[in-house]
Amino acid sequence: MSAGWKVIGFAIMTFVVAFAVARLLVPDVVPVGYEEAQPSWAVLTAFVLRAIELVAAWVAAIALVVMGGVWTRRQLRRVAR
């Protein structure tokens, strides 16, 4: 279970860092096609940082589900004995 908590912690830290960097570097970037033109570097940076956020969130969620399954399996085995 220790490795699972490390994965979750790393994913959460990655999410927080990507979120903070996105707010600092490109705070007002919106999807392309709205009223005013935006620099392509800002749109691409926002896209990459958002992708990193989403991947980190999914990794944390999947690790949490797997750890929950392992815990449940251990509890069921303990009851069966």
C-alpha positions in Angstrom: 0.0 0.0 0.0 2.9 2.3 0.5 3.7 2.4 -3.2 0.1 3.2 -3.9 0.2 6.2 -1.6 3.4 7.4 -3.3 1.8 7.2 -6.7 -1.2 9.2 -5.4 1.0 11.7 -3.8 3.1 12.2 -6.9 0.0 12.5 -9.1 -1.5 15.1 -6.7 1.7 17.1 -6.6 2.0 17.0 -10.4 -1.6 18.2 -10.7 -1.1 21.1 -8.2 2.1 22.2 -10.0 0.6 22.1 -13.4 -2.5 24.0 -12.1 -0.4 26.7 -10.5 1.9 27.1 -13.5 -1.1 27.4 -15.8 -2.6 30.1 -13.6 0.7 32.0 -13.5 1.8 31.7 -17.1 -1.5 31.7 -19.1 -4.3 32.9 -16.7 -6.7 34.4 -19.3 -6.3 31.9 -22.2 -9.6 30.7 -23.6 -10.3 28.3 -26.4 -9.5 29.5 -29.9 -12.3 31.2 -31.8 -13.5 33.8 -29.4 -13.5 37.6 -29.8 -9.8 38.4 -29.6 -6.8 36.7 -31.1 -4.4 34.9 -28.7 -0.8 34.0 -29.1 -0.4 30.4 -30.3 2.3 29.7 -27.6 -0.2 30.6 -24.9 -2.9 28.4 -26.3 -0.5 25.5 -26.7 1.0 26.0 -23.2 -2.5 26.1 -21.7 -3.4 22.9 -23.7 -0.3 21.0 -22.5 -0.7 22.1 -18.9 -4.4 21.1 -18.9 -3.5 17.7 -20.4 -0.9 17.2 -17.6 -3.6 18.1 -15.0 -6.1 15.6 -16.4 -3.6 12.8 -16.7 -2.4 13.3 -13.2 -6.0 13.4 -11.9 -6.8 10.1 -13.7 -3.6 8.4 -12.4 -4.6 9.4 -8.8 -8.1 8.2 -9.3 -7.1 4.9 -10.8 -4.5 4.3 -8.1 -7.1 5.1 -5.5 -9.5 2.6 -7.0 -6.9 -0.1 -7.2 -5.9 0.5 -3.6 -9.5 0.3 -2.6 -9.8 -3.0 -4.4 -6.7 -4.4 -2.7 -8.0 -3.3 0.7 -11.4 -4.9 0.0 -9.8 -8.1 -1.1 -7.7 -8.3 2.0 -10.7 -7.6 4.2 -12.7 -10.4 2.5 -9.9 -12.9 2.9 -9.6 -11.9 6.5 -13.3 -12.6 7.0 -13.1 -15.9 5.2 -10.5 -17.3 7.6 
